Amino acid sequence: MENENIDNDLNFDNRIPLEALKNAVDEIKAELKKVIVGQDQFVELLIVALLADGHVIIEGVPGIAKTVTAKLFAKVLKTDFSRIQFTPDLMPSDVLGTSILNMKNSEFEFKKGPIFSNIVLIDEINRAPAKTQAALFETMEERQATIDGTTYKFEAPFMVLATQNPIEQEGTYALPEAQLDRFIFKIKVDYPSLEDEVQIIASHHERKGEAPQTLINTVLDTKSLADYKTKTQAIIVEPKIIQYIAEIVSKTRNHPHLYLGGSPRASISILNTAKAFAAINGRDFVIPEDVKRALNPVLNHRLILTPEREMEGMTTENVIEMIVQSVEVPR
């Protein structure tokens, strides 16, 4: 509510045309609301991550529409989509692809794996072993894959949406910190409220078995998306905002409650996220509230609490709030 008031009170002439971008974002939200109930923040963060050119981990218990939301999100974009179910016996070649001998010309041909797509949904990412996890490092950071000495570039856009279950840990592998750091957000999805659950049940009943994908229309093509990303990158950021981001992340590295703080990649992710928040609100400059909104999703999977604080039930969100309170907000 505070953010809305701030946006409404500001009168300015945009130097960067953002009306089309804002309208497209509103259309995406409206389309997804046809099926996805009570997950407005989840949907907004997916859109922000897309504009910020980042990958997302979606964490929540089974049955709360993590996978459905990811699939419908891909549907509103006119892009290719693939889904990979991670399992303990999954091999890197199952993700990246493999070279196969062509009997006609006696030469090896590379058959691309499911990672070669635009929006890639990885279900239960923490179920695959370290070797398969490592295969994602280059693809997520460099937007390319090197197989048998040959580098294959991915077509833009390329976004990984990975789901994981925080409760059931049997048969899972902890994601390496280096891999977690490559995700711009970790979105924690909770159970719906009672009112939302009533609407979910009623909506499912009214569809009478109709697949939710059939209700969703495509809103955005790759050309428009590339244009909106360029505009988002051009959002104006004053030096005092950059200083504000740097001070917050720096404090995570020497905070007594934290064993591991944020990296420079985290600082850049906060910057890109803040610019995307400004853009979807129709503003061509970043304000401190954009930075604050970016902190939890960007930092909650990058910070590690000390064992003592973890045993006390403290969360990374608690520490982030403490740090925000201790850093002076730029005027």
N, C-alpha and C positions, 0 to 999 in steps of 0.2 A: 504494500500500500504506500509505504514511504517512497519507493522508487517511482510509482505512478505519479504521486504528487510533484516530485521533483521534475519529472519529464513534462508535466502539464504546465508548471509554473515558468518554464524556460521559454522565452521568445527569441528566436534566432532564425537567420536565413542560412540554410545548409549550403556549404561550398561543394559538397559531394551529393549528387542526386540519389536519394535513398528511398523515395516513395515506392518505386516498383519492388524493391527488395522487401520493404515492410509489408506491402500488400501480399507478396508471395508467401511470406512467413505466416501471415494471418490466414491465408488460404490453406496452407499445409496443416495448421492447427485445426481449422474448421473441418477439413477432410478426416483427419485422424479422430476427431471428437465424435464422428458418426459411430465409431466402434469402441474406441478407447475412452473409458470413463474414469474421471478422477485422477488422471496422471498428467495434469497440465505441466507441472515442473519437469517431469521426465521427458515429455515431448519437446518442451522448450530447450532443454539441455542437449537433446539430440540435434536439433536445428543449429544451435550455437556451435556445437562440435563440428558439424558439417561445414559451417562458414569459416571456422577457425582451422579447418583442414586437419582435424585430429581424429584419433580412434577412441573408442569408449568401451569400458567394462560396465556391464549391467549386473548388479548383484541383488539377489532376492530369493526368497523361498519359492518352491515350485508352485505353478498355478496362478501367478499374478500377472500374466500376459506379457512377460519379458520378451519371449520369442515372437509372439503375435505382433507386439508393438514394433519390433525391429523389422519384421516382414512387411508390415503395412507402411512403415516409414520408407522402405525401399520402393514400395508400390507408388507412392506419391511423387517419386523422382523417376524421370524417364531414363533409367539406367539399367545396366545388367545387375543381376542379383544371384548370389550363390549361398548355399548353406552347407556348413561342414559340422558334422557331429563328432566331437572329440571323444576318443575312447582310449583305454590303456594300451591297446595294441596298434594304434595309429602310427604310421611311419611318415617321415618327412616327404617321401615321394607321393604319398596319398594326398598331401596338401599342395606341394609345389608342382608335381607332375614328374614324368620320367621319359627317358629316351628309349624308343622302341625301334628294333631293326626292321627296316622296310625290305621285304624279300625281293621286291621288283628291281630295286637298284642297289641292293646290298649296302645301304647307308642308314645310319641311325637318324630317326626323326624325333623331335621333342614334342610330346603330347602334354599340353598345358593342364595343370591341375585346377581344382576349384578356386584356388586363391586368385587366379587370373580373372577377376571380375571387378565391378565398381563398388557395390555394397556387398560385403562378405559377412555373413552371420556365422559366428563360431559358437556352437552350443556347448556348454559345459567345458570351457577352455581349460579348467584345472584338472581334467581327467586324462590328458595326454602326458606322456613322459617328457623328460627334459630335452631329449634329442629333437622331438617334434616341436616343442616350444621354441627351441633355438632356431628352427627353420623360419620362424615368424620374424626374427629380429631384423633382418635385412629388408624384408618385404614391408614392414611397418614403418621403418625409419627412412629408407631410401626409395620406396615405391618401385622396387625392382627385385628380381630374383636371379641369382647366379647358379646355373646348373651345368656341370661338366665344362666349366671354364667359359661358358657363354652367358652374357648378361641380357636378361629380357626385361624391358621397361614396361611398367603398368600404364594403362590408359587412365587419364583423369576423368572423374574423381575416383579416388580409392579410399575406402573407409572400412575399418574392421569394427564390427559390433560383437563383442564377446560376452556371453552370459556365464554366470557361475552361481552356485548354490552355497550360501554361507553356513548352512546347518549340517548337511550330509558330507562328512569328510572322508568316509571310507572309500578307498580306491581313487583318491585324488592326490594331486601333486601341487605343492605350493609354487606359485609363479615366482620366478626369479625377480629380484628388485630391478634388475636392468630391463626386464620386459615390462614390468608394471610402469616404469618411468616413461615408456613409449606410448602409454595411453594418456590422452589429455584429461579424461575424466574417469572417475569411478562413480556411477550413479547408483545409489542405494534405493531400491524400490520397496515400499512398505505395503502392508495390507490396505485395502480400501476402507473408507469409513462405512458405517452402516447405511447411510443414505446412498452412497455410491454403489454399494453392493446390491441394494434393491434395484437400482437402475441397470446394473450389469445383468442381473438375472432377468429383469423384464425385457431388456433389449435382446438378449439371447432367445427368449421365448418368442418375441415378435418376429425374429428373422426366420423362424421355422426351418432351421437346418441350412439356410443359405450361408455360403462361405463369406466371412467378413471381407475378404479381398474384393469381392464383387461390388461392394458398396463404396469402395475408395476410388477416386479419380486421380489421374496423373496431373500434377500441378507444375512441375519444374523440369526443364530439359537441361542437358549438360552445358549447352552454350550459355543459357541464362545463369546457371549456377556458377560457371567460371567468371562471368561478369560480376556477379554479386560478391564472390570471394575477393576479386580484385578491389572492389569498392570497400569491402570490409578491411582489407589490409591498408587502405589509404586513410582510414579514420585517424583523426588528429589526436595525438597524445602529447601533452605538455611535459616538460622535464620534471616538474614536481610530482606528476603521477608516476613516472618511471622511478623516481627516487622513493616514492611511497611503496611501490611493489618490491623494490630491492631491499628496503628496510624490513618489511614483513618477512620475506623469505630468509634474509640474513638472520633474523631472530630465531627462526626454526632450527638453525644449525648450532646454536649454543644455549638452547632452552633446557633447563634442568629436568623437565618432564619428558624430553624426547631423546631417544637413542639415535635416531637418524632424522636429519632435516631435509629440506627441499634443495634440489639441484638447480643450476642455471637453466636447465630445460624447464623446470617448474616455473621459474620467473617468466620465461618467454611464453609458456602456456597461459599464465595469468594475463599477460599483456594481450595475447591474441584473443582470449576469451572475453576480456573486458571490451575490446574493440567490437567483437561480435554482439555483445549485449547492447552496446551503444547503437550499432547499426540496426538491430531488429526493433529498437525503440525510436528509430527515425532520427537519431542524433549523429552528427559527423565528428563528434569529439567525445573523449572518455571522461567520466566524472568518477570521484572516489567510490560511489555506490556501485558502479560497474565492477570495480576491482573487488569490493567486498563480496559481491554475488559470485565472483569467480573462485574465491578462495577454497570453500569447502569441496566442491567437485574436483578441483585441480589438485588439492593437497591431501585429501583424506586417504589416498592409497599410497602416497609417497612418504608420509611421516610414519615413524615407528615409535611407539611409546616405550619408556623404560619399563622393565618387568614389574617394578614396584607400583607404578601408576596404573598399569594394565590390570594388576590384581585388585587394585582399589576400585576398578570399574570406570576409570576415566576414559574418555574417548579422544580421538584426534581432533574432533570438532570442538571439544571443550578447550583444548590447548590453542587452537586457531583463534577462538574467541578471546582468550586471554591475551594473545599476541596483538590482535587488532585493537584491543582496549589500550594497549601500552604504546602504540605508535600514533603519533600526531597525524590527524587527517589534514591533507593539504587544502588550503583555502583558495 
